[in-house]
Amino acid sequence: MMTSRDHNSNPALLSLDAAASAARSGFACMFSSSDEYETALIAQRRAQGRYGLQKGRGPLIAFIAACTAIVATVAVYFAKS
């Protein structure tokens, strides 16, 4: 067992000190705000293709037009009756 407190003589202690320094530096954040983090995260996910192409408003407009046509047809039917 080693009784000396000299860190330079024990490679295991040097390795432990290096690991502790690396662990402490891992807590540093490269983003200055959460907005920057979210922007970078979304950009990375888009580059990976996680977000598909956005659908246009075509299906919504078609649905509204169909509903309007149905309501108009029913109104005309009851107006003639």
Secondary structure, 3 states (H helix, E strand, C coil): CCCCCCHHHCHHHHHHHHHHHHHHHCCCCCCCCHHHHHHHHHHHHHHHCCCCCCCCCHHHHHHHHHHHHHHHHHHHHHHHC
